[in-house]
């Protein structure tokens, strides 16, 4: 817990800022013979003054940042926007798949509101980025997005809620200013057309149809974003193995140390995401260094920067490895290790289930292990894409403060952090000793 509290003090640990570099230096000071791997980064900060208001039936409804909305972190043209709001359902424009929610609408010079995800009956796959690109192509000035109260099985498993979360879109061209709003705020906009987010989702699940509408409301938005061109740093530390032959092979233990920094004047401490995973990594390194224990294979501790900005640090390492990827036998990644329901959730790719199960049994947690396939997000993904066996370790259950300013150290459960640390050490130790 001491490490989690200390990591929560680096101004949100945003890569490309002074707080991000101070975090890398702190991690390096806690790892044996650590080295930095710097790489260039372009990052975004939202200025503190952000104003958002709805105009509904001649009323002005002021929104509170951090409560009613969080700004999307991107480099869209900023300043002041005042424009009508058009509801475009799920924001899907796929006529060939039977759903074009922009059909018959003109959104040029307007603000679009869309629900995250997609309806049950839709056969295609549409990402958030696809929806933003469609809005931009249709000429929208800005967008509002909302998580509806009817969640997908994946969202339920991850413990998501309807609260807005920070979303980093970065410095890409073609960006559109955006806000992630609460379902209650979205309902204010939908009330004039006799709808709520829940009723829309229920109707769409019953029958796939276009239910878009001009809401008759307006959004006033004042927001300024600035670009920072800087340097971020991964932190590496090699713990050499003891076997003369197997020491040439490597097990990687990774965790990202970055978070969102300070956005729109709001501090994002990132205690669960991912001060917790970083604390697990540092504690395992401390135990090995204190006891002098060396497994047969070498261990490479990797603390990544730039995860929140699109896995930048892990992708940079895979493209520029300090140690041959051909010698890597497994990559273990720890993220979100301090909050949940007491169970361990592990996503495996090319790694035997038996290894994950044996590690749980070794720490008397066989009844607390949930195994899945490859998780789609996290620093393990670039390694999996390179063909390496990976395991992504997280705490199961709800993470209600995910990507929010309320992800603070007092929310961390020490017993969960200890459980994940014991399990991760058992798995890494078994893999590094070539145990079957």
C-alpha positions in Angstrom: 0.0 0.0 0.0 2.9 2.4 0.7 3.9 2.1 -3.0 0.4 2.7 -4.2 0.1 5.8 -2.1 3.5 7.1 -3.3 2.7 6.5 -6.9 -0.6 8.4 -6.5 1.4 11.6 -5.8 3.1 12.2 -9.1 0.5 14.5 -10.6 -1.4 11.7 -12.2 1.7 10.1 -13.9 0.9 11.2 -17.5 3.6 10.1 -19.9 5.2 13.1 -21.6 4.9 15.3 -18.5 7.3 16.1 -15.6 5.1 13.8 -13.4 5.5 11.0 -15.9 9.3 11.2 -15.9 9.4 11.5 -12.1 7.4 8.3 -12.0 9.8 6.5 -14.2 12.7 7.7 -12.0 10.9 6.5 -8.9 10.3 3.0 -10.4 13.9 2.8 -11.6 15.1 3.6 -8.0 13.1 0.6 -6.8 14.4 -1.9 -9.3 17.9 -3.6 -9.2 20.3 -2.2 -11.8 17.4 -0.5 -13.7 17.8 1.3 -17.0 15.5 3.7 -18.8 14.3 3.2 -22.4 13.3 6.7 -23.5 11.1 7.3 -26.6 9.5 10.4 -28.1 5.9 11.0 -27.3 3.2 13.6 -28.2 0.6 13.9 -25.5 -2.5 16.1 -24.8 -3.6 18.1 -21.8 -7.0 19.7 -21.4 -6.8 23.2 -19.9 -8.6 23.6 -16.5 -11.4 25.8 -17.7 -14.1 23.7 -19.3 -17.7 24.8 -19.6 -20.5 22.6 -20.7 -24.2 23.6 -20.7 -27.4 22.2 -22.3 -30.2 24.4 -23.4 -33.4 22.5 -23.1 -36.9 24.1 -23.4 -35.5 27.6 -22.7 -33.7 26.2 -19.6 -30.0 26.3 -19.1 -28.7 23.1 -17.5 -25.1 23.5 -16.4 -23.0 20.3 -16.3 -20.3 19.7 -13.6 -17.0 18.2 -14.9 -16.0 15.0 -13.1 -19.7 14.4 -12.1 -21.8 14.9 -15.2 -19.1 14.6 -17.8 -15.4 14.1 -18.6 -13.9 15.6 -21.7 -12.5 13.3 -24.4 -8.7 13.8 -24.4 -7.8 14.7 -28.0 -6.4 17.6 -30.1 -9.6 18.5 -31.9 -10.1 22.2 -32.8 -11.1 23.8 -29.6 -12.6 27.1 -28.3 -16.3 27.7 -28.0 -19.1 25.6 -29.7 -22.8 26.4 -29.6 -24.9 24.0 -31.7 -28.0 21.9 -31.8 -27.8 18.3 -30.5 -28.9 15.4 -32.8 -29.5 11.9 -31.3 -28.0 9.3 -33.7 -28.7 6.2 -31.6 -25.6 4.0 -31.5 -23.9 6.2 -34.1 -23.8 3.4 -36.6 -23.8 4.1 -40.4 -23.8 0.7 -42.0 -26.5 0.5 -44.7 -25.1 -2.8 -46.0 -25.7 -4.4 -42.6 -29.2 -3.0 -42.3 -28.6 -0.1 -39.9 -27.9 3.6 -40.9 -28.7 5.8 -38.0 -27.7 8.9 -40.0 -30.4 8.2 -42.6 -32.4 11.3 -43.5 -30.4 13.4 -41.0 -28.1 16.4 -41.5 -25.6 16.7 -38.7 -23.3 19.2 -40.4 -22.5 22.0 -38.0 -24.3 20.2 -35.2 -23.4 18.0 -32.1 -24.2 14.3 -32.3 -25.2 12.2 -29.3 -24.6 8.4 -29.5 -24.8 5.5 -27.1 -21.6 3.4 -26.6 -21.6 -0.2 -27.9 -24.1 -1.7 -30.3 -27.5 -3.3 -30.2 -27.9 -7.1 -29.8 -29.3 -7.7 -33.3 -26.6 -5.8 -35.2 -24.4 -8.3 -37.1 -21.3 -6.0 -37.6 -18.6 -4.7 -35.3 -18.4 -0.9 -34.8 -15.8 0.6 -32.5 -15.9 4.0 -30.7 -13.2 5.2 -33.2 -15.5 4.2 -36.1 -18.3 6.2 -34.7 -16.2 9.3 -34.2 -14.8 9.0 -37.8 -18.4 8.8 -39.1 -19.4 11.9 -37.1 -16.4 13.8 -38.5 -17.2 12.6 -42.0 -20.8 13.8 -41.7 -19.6 17.3 -40.6 -20.4 17.2 -36.9 -18.8 19.9 -34.8 -18.6 17.8 -31.6 -20.0 14.6 -30.1 -21.5 13.4 -26.8 -21.2 9.7 -25.9 -22.9 7.8 -23.1 -22.8 4.3 -21.6 -26.4 3.0 -21.4 -27.7 1.2 -18.3 -28.1 -2.0 -20.2 -24.6 -3.4 -20.3 -23.0 -6.1 -22.5 -21.7 -9.2 -20.8 -18.1 -8.0 -21.2 -19.0 -4.6 -19.6 -20.7 -6.4 -16.7 -17.7 -8.7 -16.2 -15.5 -5.7 -16.1 -17.8 -4.0 -13.6 -18.5 -1.0 -15.8 -21.2 1.6 -14.8 -22.9 4.4 -16.6 -20.4 6.9 -15.1 -18.2 8.8 -17.6 -14.6 7.7 -17.8 -11.5 9.3 -19.2 -10.8 8.4 -22.8 -7.6 9.3 -24.6 -7.9 9.7 -28.4 -4.6 11.5 -28.7 -3.1 13.7 -31.4 -4.5 12.0 -34.5 -5.9 14.3 -37.2 -9.6 14.3 -37.9 -10.5 14.5 -34.2 -13.8 15.9 -33.0 -14.3 17.6 -29.6 -16.2 15.2 -27.3 -17.7 14.7 -23.9 -18.5 11.4 -22.2 -21.6 12.2 -20.2 -23.7 10.3 -17.7 -26.9 8.6 -18.7 -28.8 11.0 -16.5 -27.4 13.9 -18.5 -28.2 12.2 -21.8 -31.8 11.7 -20.6 -32.1 15.4 -20.2 -31.4 15.8 -23.9 -33.7 12.9 -24.9 -36.6 14.0 -22.7 -38.0 16.4 -25.3 -38.4 13.5 -27.8 -40.0 11.3 -25.2 -37.2 8.9 -24.8 -34.5 7.8 -22.3 -31.2 5.9 -22.9 -32.7 2.8 -21.3 -35.9 2.9 -23.3 -33.9 3.4 -26.5 -31.7 0.4 -25.7 -34.8 -1.8 -24.9 -36.5 -0.8 -28.1 -33.4 -1.6 -30.2 -33.0 -4.9 -28.5 -36.6 -5.8 -29.4 -36.4 -4.6 -32.9 -33.4 -3.2 -34.9 -34.6 0.1 -36.5 -33.5 3.7 -36.9 -34.7 5.8 -33.9 -32.5 8.9 -34.5 -34.0 12.4 -33.9 -33.3 16.1 -33.6 -33.6 16.6 -29.9 -34.5 20.3 -30.1 -31.7 21.0 -27.6 -28.3 22.7 -27.8 -24.9 22.3 -26.3 -22.6 25.1 -25.3 -19.0 23.9 -24.9 -15.9 25.8 -24.1 -12.7 23.7 -24.0 -9.1 24.1 -24.9 -6.5 21.3 -25.4 -2.8 21.7 -25.9 -0.2 19.4 -27.4 3.0 18.5 -25.6 6.0 17.0 -27.5 8.2 15.3 -25.0 9.9 12.1 -23.9 8.6 9.2 -22.0 10.5 6.3 -20.6 10.0 2.6 -20.0 12.0 1.1 -17.1 13.8 -2.2 -17.5 15.7 -4.4 -15.0 17.1 -7.8 -15.7 17.3 -10.4 -12.9 19.8 -13.0 -14.3 18.8 -16.7 -14.0 20.9 -19.3 -12.3 21.0 -22.1 -14.8 24.0 -21.9 -17.3 21.7 -22.8 -20.2 18.3 -21.6 -19.3 19.5 -18.2 -18.1 19.6 -17.2 -21.8 15.8 -17.5 -21.8 13.6 -14.8 -20.3 10.3 -14.4 -18.5 8.9 -10.9 -18.7 6.9 -9.4 -15.9 5.3 -6.1 -16.9 3.0 -3.4 -15.6 2.4 0.1 -16.9 3.2 3.0 -14.5 1.4 5.9 -16.4 -2.1 7.3 -16.0 -4.0 10.4 -17.3 -2.3 13.1 -15.3 -4.3 16.3 -14.7 -7.1 16.9 -17.3 -9.5 19.8 -17.2 -8.1 20.7 -13.8 -9.0 17.2 -12.4 -6.3 15.0 -10.9 -6.4 11.4 -12.0 -4.5 9.5 -9.2 -4.7 6.1 -10.9 -4.4 4.0 -7.7 -5.9 0.9 -9.2 -4.9 1.8 -12.7 -2.1 1.1 -12.4 -0.2 2.0 -9.3 -1.5 -1.3 -8.0 0.1 -3.4 -10.8 3.3 -1.4 -10.5 3.3 -2.1 -6.8 3.0 -5.8 -7.5 6.0 -5.7 -9.9 8.1 -3.7 -7.4 7.3 -6.0 -4.5 8.2 -9.1 -6.4 11.5 -7.5 -7.4 12.1 -6.5 -3.8 11.5 -10.0 -2.5 13.9 -11.6 -5.0 16.6 -9.0 -4.4 16.2 -9.3 -0.6 16.4 -13.1 -0.6 18.8 -13.4 -3.4 16.6 -16.0 -5.0 17.3 -16.7 -8.7 15.2 -19.0 -10.8 16.7 -20.9 -13.7 15.6 -18.5 -16.4 16.2 -14.8 -16.3 13.5 -12.4 -15.3 13.0 -9.1 -17.1 11.0 -6.5 -15.1 9.3 -4.0 -17.6 7.5 -0.9 -16.3 5.8 0.7 -19.3 5.0 4.3 -20.1 2.3 5.5 -22.5 -0.2 2.6 -21.9 -3.1 5.0 -21.6 -2.1 6.7 -24.8 -2.4 3.5 -26.9 0.1 1.0 -25.5 2.9 3.3 -26.7 5.6 2.0 -24.3 5.0 -1.7 -24.8 4.7 -1.3 -28.6 8.0 0.7 -28.6 9.7 -2.1 -26.6 8.5 -4.8 -28.9 9.8 -2.8 -31.9 13.1 -2.0 -30.0 13.7 -4.9 -27.6 16.8 -4.6 -25.3 16.8 -8.4 -25.0 15.9 -10.7 -27.9 12.2 -11.5 -28.2 13.2 -14.9 -29.5 14.4 -15.7 -26.0 11.2 -14.7 -24.3 9.2 -17.8 -23.1 6.3 -15.8 -21.6 5.1 -12.3 -20.9 3.0 -11.7 -17.7 1.2 -8.4 -17.4 -0.4 -7.0 -14.3 -3.0 -4.3 -14.5 -5.9 -3.3 -12.1 -4.8 -5.4 -9.1 -6.3 -3.6 -6.2 -10.1 -3.5 -6.4 -12.7 -6.2 -7.1 -14.6 -9.2 -5.7 -11.7 -11.2 -4.4 -11.2 -13.4 -7.5 -8.3 -13.4 -9.9 -9.1 -13.0 -13.6 -6.4 -14.2 -16.0 -6.5 -13.9 -19.8 -4.2 -16.4 -21.6 -2.7 -16.5 -25.1 -0.5 -19.5 -26.1 0.1 -20.2 -22.4 -1.2 -23.5 -20.9 -4.1 -23.3 -18.5 -2.4 -25.8 -16.3 0.4 -23.4 -15.5 -2.1 -20.7 -14.4 -4.1 -23.2 -12.4 -1.0 -24.7 -10.7 0.1 -21.2 -9.6 -3.3 -20.6 -8.0 -3.2 -23.9 -6.2 0.3 -23.1 -4.9 -1.0 -20.0 -3.2 -4.3 -21.7 -2.0 -6.4 -19.7 -4.5 -7.5 -22.5 -6.8 -11.2 -21.6 -6.1 -10.6 -17.9 -6.8 -9.2 -18.3 -10.4 -11.2 -17.3 -13.5 -9.5 -18.1 -16.8 -10.3 -16.5 -20.2 -8.7 -16.1 -23.6 -6.7 -13.1 -24.7 -7.9 -9.9 -23.2 -8.2 -7.3 -26.0 -6.5 -4.4 -24.1 -3.3 -4.0 -22.1 0.5 -4.1 -22.5 0.5 -7.8 -23.1 -1.2 -7.3 -26.5 1.9 -6.2 -28.5 3.7 -9.3 -27.2 0.8 -11.6 -28.1 0.8 -10.0 -31.5 4.5 -10.8 -31.8 3.5 -14.5 -31.2 4.7 -14.8 -27.6 2.8 -16.6 -24.9 1.1 -14.1 -22.5 -0.9 -13.9 -19.4 -2.8 -10.8 -18.3 -3.6 -10.7 -14.6 -6.3 -8.5 -13.1 -8.7 -8.6 -10.1 -12.2 -9.8 -11.1 -15.4 -7.9 -10.4 -16.3 -4.3 -10.4 -13.8 -1.5 -10.8 -16.2 1.4 -10.2 -13.6 4.2 -10.4 -12.0 3.0 -13.6 -10.4 6.0 -15.5 -12.0 8.5 -13.0 -10.6 11.1 -10.6 -12.0 9.0 -7.8 -9.5 6.1 -8.4 -7.7 6.9 -5.1 -5.5 4.9 -2.7 -8.1 4.5 0.0 -10.2 2.5 -2.5 -7.5 -0.2 -2.8 -8.1 -3.4 -0.9 -4.7 -4.5 0.7 -5.8 -8.2 0.8 -6.5 -8.2 -2.9 -3.2 -6.6 -3.7 -1.4 -9.2 -1.5 -3.3 -12.0 -3.3 -2.4 -10.8 -6.7 1.2 -10.4 -5.7 1.4 -14.0 -4.3 -0.3 -15.4 -7.4 1.9 -13.5 -9.8 5.1 -14.5 -8.0 4.0 -18.1 -8.1 3.2 -18.0 -11.8 6.4 -16.2 -12.7 8.6 -18.4 -10.5 7.1 -21.6 -12.0 7.6 -20.4 -15.6 11.1 -19.2 -14.9 12.0 -22.6 -13.4 10.5 -24.4 -16.4 8.1 -26.3 -14.1 5.5 -28.4 -16.0 
